[in-house]
Amino acid sequence: MRTQRHLHIRPRAIAGGVLIGAVLALSGCRQVQPWSTSEFQSLFDGHSLAGWVMENSETPSYGVTNGSLYCVPGGKGKLFTEKEYENFILRFEFKLAPGANSGIGIRAPLRGHTATLGMEIQILDEAAAAAGSLGPLRPEQYHGSIYDVVAAQQGALKPPGEWNSEQIIADGRTITVIVNGVTILETDLNAIDDPATIIRHPGLFRERGHIGLLGHGDYVEFRNFQIRELPRPTAWKNFVPLFNGTDLSGWKGSVGDPRKRAALSPAALAAAQTRANEQARAQWRVEAGALVYRGTNTDNLSTEKDYVNFELVADWKIEPEGNSGVYLRGTPQVEICDPFTGGTATAVRSGSGGLLNNRTNANQPLLTADHPVGEWNRFRILMAGDKVHVFLNDELVVNGVTLENFWQRDLPVLPFGPIELEARRTPVWFKNLYIRELYSPKS
C-alpha cells in the first residue's frame, strides 16, 4: 500500500478559544511500520493489577479476564500505573463494546481531572459517535484526539468487538498516536498557544506523570500493555534563553513601579534607568553559569523586553530563610521562600510558587513542592490573559489563578511588562531561564 501524505497544520484559535486538529489528511492516513519489541517493558502481567493503583472509585472498576484487563460496566474509576513516566512509546491492544467510551491518561497526576491536569488520549467507538448515539461531539473528542484540544484523523478503527493496536508516543512536546499502523495524530504541543485553551489545560505542559485508564462506565478490554522509555530531549524547542550564562546581556535594573515610571519625563527616566543599571550590576553577578544576587538592597533585575502571554522556565535555589520572587509583566510576584526553616520572614509561607500579593484571589500554593533548601528547584510558569499556572518541580501549585494588579487594585493586571527577578536582601541563584511567547490577541 502506498504511503499517504499528511498536511501538518498549526492549531489556531477560533471562536470560543477552541483549537482544531493539528493533523489533517490530504488523501487518507499515513501508514507506519510497527516498532521493534526490543527495550519494551510490560505494564500488565496478564493476570493481576500488580503495578497499578485504583483512584476515584468506591467500587471495583477494573478486572482481569483471559489475559486482558477490562473496564467494569458502570465503573467510572481510574486505574493508574504506580510509576511516573516522562517520554515514552506506549503500545497496547484494545477491544470496544458497541458505543464504548474511555480514555488513556498520560503524564497525569493521580488525583484531579486527568484531561486538564494531564492529558487524555480519547478511546471511543467512532461509528457510534458518527451515528450520534453518543451525543453531539466535537472533532477533538473523537478517538485518538488529545481530548478537548487537538483532533485526530478518523477512520483507522476496526469495528466494535475486534482487537485494535495503538501506540502513543510522547517525545518532549511532540505527541503521536498510531492506530492499527496508521498515524492519526502528530502534533507539537508548543503550537498550542491560545490563552483560553492553556487556561483550561495546564497539564499539556507537564513533563511527567502516570499512565492511566480512564473508564467512563463502558466495557473495554485491553491487553499487551508495553512501554519503552525515551531520553529527555536536550533542546529547548521554541524557547528563547533569557540568560546567556556569562553576563547580564538582555537585563537592566528596575526603575520603580509602572506609575512612577510613567510620571517621569524621558530625560528623567533615562537618568533613573542609568542609576538602576549601575545598582543592579553591583548587586547581581554571574557565578559558575548562574545569575546570583548577593546584595543588601532591593534592586530587582528586569528583562529589557516586555511580554504579554508566555511560558517561563526558571531554575532557582536559596539559602535557609531565603526570600525572592519572579514578577510577571512587572507585577509582583510568584513567591520564592523557605517553607522549612521557619523564622519571621517565612512564618506565613506554605511553600514557593504562590501569587503572594493577591488579596482577593488565592495567594498560597496548593501544596508544598519545594526541594530541600540549598537544592535547585524549577518553576514552569504560564501566563495567559490574566490567569497564571505555576508548576514547581513538576507539581501544579497554582491552577489558573487571576493575577491581581498590585500597583492599582481597582484595575486588571497590566497587559504587558517585563520579567523581573526580585531582590530581598538574601542570596538567590537563577539558571536555565527560558521563555516561550504565546498567542496574544490583537488590541
C-alpha positions as CSV (number, residue, x, y, z in Angstrom):
1,M,0.0,0.0,0.0
2,R,1.4,3.4,-0.9
3,T,2.3,5.7,1.9
4,Q,-0.1,8.6,2.1
5,R,1.0,12.2,2.8
6,H,-0.1,14.3,5.7
7,L,-0.6,18.1,5.9
8,H,0.6,19.3,9.3
9,I,-1.4,22.4,10.2
10,R,-0.5,24.6,13.2
11,P,-3.5,24.8,15.5
12,R,-5.1,28.2,15.5
13,A,-7.6,30.0,17.7
14,I,-11.2,30.1,16.6
15,A,-14.4,31.4,18.2
16,G,-14.6,30.4,21.8
17,G,-10.9,29.6,22.0
18,V,-11.3,26.0,20.7
19,L,-8.4,24.5,18.7
20,I,-8.9,22.5,15.6
21,G,-6.8,19.5,14.6
22,A,-3.1,19.7,14.2
23,V,-3.1,16.9,11.6
24,L,-5.3,16.7,8.5
25,A,-5.0,14.1,5.8
26,L,-4.9,15.1,2.1
27,S,-5.8,11.6,0.9
28,G,-6.1,9.2,3.8
29,C,-3.8,8.4,6.7
30,R,0.0,7.7,6.7
31,Q,1.0,4.1,7.2
32,V,3.8,3.4,9.6
33,Q,5.8,0.3,10.5
34,P,5.5,-1.3,14.0
35,W,8.2,-0.6,16.5
36,S,10.7,-3.3,17.4
37,T,10.0,-5.3,20.5
38,S,13.4,-4.6,22.0
39,E,13.7,-2.4,25.1
40,F,9.9,-2.6,25.8
41,Q,8.8,-3.4,29.3
42,S,5.4,-4.9,30.2
43,L,3.0,-2.8,32.3
44,F,0.4,-5.6,32.7
45,D,1.2,-9.2,33.7
46,G,-2.0,-10.6,32.2
47,H,-3.4,-12.0,35.5
48,S,-3.4,-9.2,38.1
49,L,-3.4,-5.4,38.7
50,A,0.2,-5.5,40.1
51,G,1.9,-2.2,39.3
52,W,-1.3,-0.3,39.1
53,V,-3.3,1.8,41.6
54,M,-7.0,2.5,41.6
55,E,-8.2,6.1,42.2
56,N,-11.6,7.7,42.5
57,S,-13.7,4.6,42.8
58,E,-15.7,3.2,45.7
59,T,-16.5,0.0,43.8
60,P,-14.3,-2.1,41.6
61,S,-14.0,-0.5,38.1
62,Y,-11.4,-2.8,36.5
63,G,-10.8,-6.5,36.4
64,V,-8.7,-9.2,34.6
65,T,-10.1,-12.0,32.4
66,N,-8.4,-14.3,29.9
67,G,-5.2,-12.3,29.9
68,S,-7.0,-9.0,29.4
69,L,-7.6,-6.0,31.6
70,Y,-11.2,-4.8,31.3
71,C,-13.3,-1.8,32.4
72,V,-16.3,-2.9,34.5
73,P,-19.6,-1.8,33.1
74,G,-20.8,1.1,35.2
75,G,-17.4,1.6,36.8
76,K,-16.0,5.1,36.4
77,G,-12.9,4.9,38.5
78,K,-9.3,5.5,37.2
79,L,-6.5,3.0,37.1
80,F,-3.0,4.4,37.0
81,T,0.5,3.0,36.8
82,E,2.3,3.3,40.1
83,K,5.3,4.6,38.3
84,E,5.5,8.0,36.6
85,Y,6.8,8.4,33.0
86,E,8.1,11.3,31.1
87,N,9.0,10.5,27.5
88,F,7.9,7.1,26.1
89,I,6.4,4.9,23.5
90,L,3.3,3.2,24.9
91,R,1.7,0.4,23.0
92,F,-1.3,-1.8,23.7
93,E,-4.3,-3.5,22.2
94,F,-7.9,-2.8,22.9
95,K,-11.4,-4.0,22.0
96,L,-14.5,-1.9,22.3
97,A,-18.1,-2.8,23.1
98,P,-20.6,-1.0,20.8
99,G,-20.9,2.6,21.9
100,A,-18.0,2.4,24.3
101,N,-16.2,5.5,25.6
102,S,-12.9,5.5,27.6
103,G,-9.5,7.2,27.6
104,I,-5.8,6.8,28.2
105,G,-4.2,9.3,30.6
106,I,-0.6,10.3,30.0
107,R,1.7,12.5,32.2
108,A,-1.2,12.6,34.6
109,P,-1.4,13.2,38.4
110,L,-3.1,10.6,40.5
111,R,-5.8,12.9,41.5
112,G,-7.9,15.6,39.9
113,H,-9.3,15.9,36.3
114,T,-6.9,14.0,34.1
115,A,-7.9,15.6,30.9
116,T,-7.0,19.1,32.2
117,L,-4.3,18.4,34.8
118,G,-2.6,15.8,32.5
119,M,-3.7,14.7,29.0
120,E,-6.3,12.3,27.9
121,I,-6.0,10.4,24.6
122,Q,-9.6,9.5,23.7
123,I,-10.8,5.9,23.3
124,L,-14.1,5.9,21.5
125,D,-16.4,3.9,19.2
126,E,-16.2,6.2,16.2
127,A,-19.2,4.5,14.4
128,A,-21.5,5.2,17.3
129,A,-20.2,8.7,17.6
130,A,-20.7,9.3,13.9
131,A,-24.3,8.0,14.2
132,G,-25.0,10.4,17.0
133,S,-25.7,7.8,19.7
134,L,-23.0,9.3,22.0
135,G,-24.5,12.8,21.7
136,P,-23.0,15.7,19.9
137,L,-19.2,15.5,19.8
138,R,-16.6,18.0,18.6
139,P,-13.7,16.7,16.4
140,E,-11.3,16.9,19.3
141,Q,-13.4,14.4,21.2
142,Y,-13.1,11.5,18.7
143,H,-10.8,8.5,19.1
144,G,-7.1,9.3,19.3
145,S,-7.6,13.0,20.0
146,I,-5.9,14.9,22.8
147,Y,-9.3,15.4,24.5
148,D,-10.7,18.9,24.0
149,V,-7.5,20.2,22.5
150,V,-6.3,18.6,19.2
151,A,-8.4,16.5,16.9
152,A,-7.2,13.2,15.4
153,Q,-7.8,11.8,12.0
154,Q,-10.8,9.4,11.9
155,G,-11.2,6.1,10.1
156,A,-8.4,3.9,11.4
157,L,-10.5,1.9,14.0
158,K,-11.8,-1.6,13.4
159,P,-15.5,-2.4,14.2
160,P,-16.5,-3.0,17.9
161,G,-15.7,-6.5,19.1
162,E,-12.4,-6.6,17.1
163,W,-8.9,-6.0,18.5
164,N,-7.1,-2.8,17.6
165,S,-3.5,-1.9,18.2
166,E,-2.4,1.5,19.3
167,Q,0.8,3.4,20.1
168,I,1.1,6.7,21.9
169,I,4.4,8.4,21.6
170,A,5.2,11.2,24.0
171,D,8.6,12.6,23.0
172,G,9.1,16.0,24.6
173,R,6.4,18.3,23.3
174,T,5.6,16.0,20.3
175,I,2.6,13.7,20.8
176,T,1.9,11.0,18.2
177,V,-1.0,8.4,18.1
178,I,-0.8,5.4,15.8
179,V,-3.9,3.1,15.4
180,N,-3.6,-0.2,13.5
181,G,-0.4,1.1,11.9
182,V,-1.9,4.4,10.8
183,T,-0.7,7.7,12.2
184,I,-3.9,9.6,13.2
185,L,-2.4,12.4,15.2
186,E,1.1,14.0,15.3
187,T,1.2,17.4,17.0
188,D,3.6,19.8,18.7
189,L,2.2,21.0,22.0
190,N,4.2,24.2,21.6
191,A,2.0,25.1,18.7
192,I,-0.9,25.3,21.2
193,D,-0.7,29.0,22.2
194,D,-4.4,30.0,22.5
195,P,-4.7,31.5,26.1
196,A,-8.2,30.1,26.6
197,T,-7.1,26.6,25.9
198,I,-4.0,26.9,28.1
199,I,-6.1,28.2,30.9
200,R,-8.3,25.1,30.7
201,H,-5.4,22.7,30.2
202,P,-2.3,23.4,32.3
203,G,-1.5,19.7,32.1
204,L,-0.5,19.9,28.5
205,F,2.9,21.1,29.6
206,R,3.6,18.7,32.5
207,E,6.9,17.0,31.9
208,R,6.0,13.6,33.6
209,G,3.2,11.7,35.2
210,H,1.3,8.5,35.4
211,I,-0.3,6.5,32.6
212,G,-4.0,5.7,33.3
213,L,-7.1,4.0,32.2
214,L,-10.0,6.5,32.4
215,G,-13.2,4.5,32.5
216,H,-16.5,6.1,31.6
217,G,-18.7,3.2,32.7
218,D,-18.4,1.3,29.4
219,Y,-16.9,-2.2,28.7
220,V,-13.5,-2.0,27.1
221,E,-10.8,-4.7,27.1
222,F,-7.0,-4.0,27.0
223,R,-4.1,-6.3,26.6
224,N,-0.3,-6.4,25.8
225,F,0.5,-3.1,27.6
226,Q,4.1,-2.3,26.9
227,I,6.3,0.8,27.3
228,R,9.7,1.9,26.1
229,E,11.1,5.0,27.9
230,L,12.8,7.6,25.8
231,P,15.5,10.1,26.8
232,R,14.7,13.7,27.7
233,P,15.2,16.0,24.7
234,T,18.2,18.2,25.1
235,A,17.0,21.2,23.1
236,W,14.6,23.9,24.4
237,K,12.4,23.8,21.3
238,N,10.6,27.1,20.6
239,F,12.1,28.7,23.8
240,V,14.4,31.7,23.8
241,P,17.1,32.0,26.5
242,L,16.7,35.0,28.8
243,F,20.2,34.5,30.4
244,N,23.3,33.5,28.4
245,G,25.2,32.1,31.4
246,T,28.1,34.6,31.1
247,D,26.8,38.2,31.7
248,L,23.8,40.4,32.1
249,S,23.0,40.9,28.5
250,G,19.3,41.5,28.0
251,W,18.8,42.6,31.6
252,K,18.5,46.0,33.2
253,G,17.8,47.5,36.6
254,S,14.2,48.0,37.6
255,V,13.1,51.7,37.9
256,G,10.3,51.9,40.5
257,D,6.8,50.8,39.7
258,P,4.8,51.5,36.4
259,R,3.1,54.5,37.8
260,K,6.3,56.2,38.9
261,R,8.0,55.4,35.5
262,A,5.0,56.8,33.6
263,A,5.3,60.1,35.5
264,L,8.9,60.7,34.6
265,S,10.0,62.8,31.6
266,P,12.1,61.0,29.0
267,A,15.2,62.6,30.3
268,A,14.4,61.8,33.9
269,L,13.6,58.2,33.0
270,A,16.8,57.8,31.2
271,A,18.8,59.1,34.1
272,A,16.9,56.9,36.5
273,Q,17.5,53.9,34.3
274,T,21.2,54.5,34.3
275,R,21.3,54.6,38.1
276,A,19.2,51.5,38.3
277,N,21.5,49.6,35.9
278,E,24.6,50.6,38.0
279,Q,22.9,49.5,41.2
280,A,21.7,46.2,39.8
281,R,25.1,45.3,38.3
282,A,26.6,46.0,41.8
283,Q,24.2,43.5,43.4
284,W,23.8,40.8,40.7
285,R,26.6,38.8,39.2
286,V,27.3,35.6,37.3
287,E,28.9,32.7,39.1
288,A,29.6,29.3,37.6
289,G,26.9,29.9,34.9
290,A,24.3,31.1,37.4
291,L,22.8,34.5,37.9
292,V,23.3,35.3,41.6
293,Y,22.1,38.1,43.9
294,R,24.3,38.9,46.8
295,G,23.2,42.4,47.7
296,T,21.8,44.3,50.7
297,N,19.4,46.5,48.8
298,T,16.1,45.7,46.9
299,D,17.4,46.2,43.4
300,N,15.3,43.9,41.1
301,L,16.7,42.7,37.8
302,S,14.4,43.2,34.9
303,T,14.3,42.0,31.3
304,E,14.8,44.7,28.7
305,K,11.9,43.3,26.7
306,D,8.2,43.3,27.7
307,Y,6.0,40.2,27.5
308,V,2.3,39.5,27.2
309,N,1.4,35.8,27.3
310,F,4.2,33.3,27.8
311,E,5.6,30.1,29.3
312,L,8.6,30.8,31.5
313,V,11.1,28.3,32.8
314,A,13.4,29.2,35.7
315,D,15.7,27.1,37.9
316,W,16.4,28.7,41.3
317,K,17.8,28.0,44.8
318,I,18.1,29.8,48.1
319,E,19.8,29.6,51.5
320,P,17.9,29.0,54.8
321,E,15.2,31.7,55.3
322,G,15.9,33.0,51.8
323,N,13.3,35.0,50.0
324,S,12.8,36.2,46.5
325,G,10.3,36.0,43.6
326,V,9.5,36.4,40.0
327,Y,7.5,39.3,38.7
328,L,5.2,38.7,35.7
329,R,4.5,41.6,33.4
330,G,6.4,43.7,36.0
331,T,3.8,42.7,38.7
332,P,4.8,41.1,41.9
333,Q,5.0,38.1,42.3
334,V,5.4,34.3,42.1
335,E,6.9,33.7,45.5
336,I,10.2,32.0,46.3
337,C,10.7,31.2,50.0
338,D,11.9,28.7,52.6
339,P,8.9,26.8,54.0
340,F,11.0,24.6,56.1
341,T,13.3,26.6,58.4
342,G,10.7,28.9,59.9
343,G,11.5,32.3,61.3
344,T,9.8,35.7,60.9
345,A,10.4,36.0,57.2
346,T,8.8,32.7,56.3
347,A,6.3,32.0,59.1
348,V,3.2,32.6,56.9
349,R,4.6,30.8,53.8
350,S,3.3,27.3,52.9
351,G,5.7,27.0,50.1
352,S,7.0,28.6,46.9
353,G,5.0,29.4,43.8
354,G,2.0,31.2,45.3
355,L,0.9,34.7,44.0
356,L,2.0,36.4,47.2
357,N,0.5,39.8,46.6
358,N,-3.0,38.7,45.7
359,R,-5.7,39.9,48.1
360,T,-9.0,38.8,46.5
361,N,-7.8,35.6,44.7
362,A,-5.7,32.8,46.1
363,N,-2.1,33.8,47.1
364,Q,-0.8,30.5,48.6
365,P,0.3,27.4,46.7
366,L,-1.9,24.3,46.5
367,L,0.8,22.2,48.1
368,T,4.4,22.4,49.2
369,A,6.6,21.2,46.4
370,D,9.9,22.8,47.3
371,H,13.1,20.8,47.3
372,P,15.2,21.0,50.5
373,V,16.8,24.4,51.0
374,G,20.1,24.7,49.0
375,E,18.9,22.4,46.2
376,W,17.8,23.6,42.8
377,N,14.1,24.0,42.1
378,R,12.3,24.5,38.8
379,F,9.5,26.9,38.0
380,R,7.4,26.4,34.9
381,I,5.1,29.5,34.8
382,L,2.3,30.0,32.3
383,M,0.8,33.5,31.9
384,A,-2.4,33.5,29.7
385,G,-4.6,36.6,29.8
386,D,-4.8,37.5,33.5
387,K,-4.5,33.9,34.6
388,V,-1.4,32.1,35.9
389,H,-0.5,28.4,36.2
390,V,2.7,27.6,38.2
391,F,4.4,24.3,38.3
392,L,7.1,23.8,40.9
393,N,9.2,20.7,40.4
394,D,6.5,19.4,38.0
395,E,3.8,19.8,40.7
396,L,0.9,22.1,39.8
397,V,0.9,24.6,42.7
398,V,-1.1,27.4,41.1
399,N,-4.0,26.5,38.8
400,G,-5.5,29.2,36.7
401,V,-5.5,31.9,39.4
402,T,-6.1,35.5,38.5
403,L,-3.0,37.7,39.0
404,E,-4.1,41.0,40.6
405,N,-2.7,44.4,39.8
406,F,-0.6,45.1,42.8
407,W,0.0,48.7,41.7
408,Q,-3.6,49.7,41.1
409,R,-6.0,47.3,42.9
410,D,-9.1,48.6,41.1
411,L,-7.7,47.8,37.7
412,P,-6.9,44.5,35.9
413,V,-3.3,43.2,35.8
414,L,-1.0,45.1,33.4
415,P,-1.5,44.0,29.8
416,F,2.3,43.7,29.2
417,G,5.5,44.1,31.1
418,P,8.9,42.7,31.8
419,I,10.0,39.6,33.8
420,E,11.7,40.7,37.0
421,L,13.9,38.7,39.4
422,E,13.3,40.0,42.9
423,A,16.0,41.1,45.3
424,R,15.1,40.6,49.0
425,R,18.5,41.1,50.8
426,T,19.1,37.3,50.9
427,P,21.1,35.4,48.3
428,V,19.3,33.7,45.4
429,W,20.6,31.8,42.4
430,F,18.9,31.5,39.0
431,K,19.8,29.5,35.9
432,N,18.1,27.9,32.8
433,L,15.9,30.9,32.3
434,Y,13.9,30.4,29.1
435,I,10.7,31.9,27.7
436,R,8.3,31.0,25.0
437,E,5.9,33.7,23.9
438,L,2.2,32.6,23.3
439,Y,-0.5,33.9,21.1
440,S,-1.6,37.5,22.1
441,P,-5.0,38.8,20.8
442,K,-4.7,41.9,18.8
443,S,-5.9,45.0,20.6
